[in-house]
Amino acid sequence: MVAGDAPTVDWADLSEKDFELALQTITTVEELNGVANRRRVLNHDFKKWSEVQKCLILSRKFILENEK
């Protein structure tokens, strides 16, 4: 799973483990914001994130913001 798969794979359908692996491919907060807000950014009616996925996104954001 790579970030380039996003248009063909709705990450909301991934298992928790695969979702975590997919998030590891994201290297900037800006890119993460695009994924996190994909429904608005792509103007498409994707599934909403589960609570677990929201927590994983926030965790990845914290990691990216504190890497520097």
Secondary structure, 3 states (H helix, E strand, C coil): CCHHHCCCCCHHHCCHHHHHHHHHCCCCHHHHHHHHCHHHHCCCCCCCCCHHHHHHHHHHHHHHHCCC
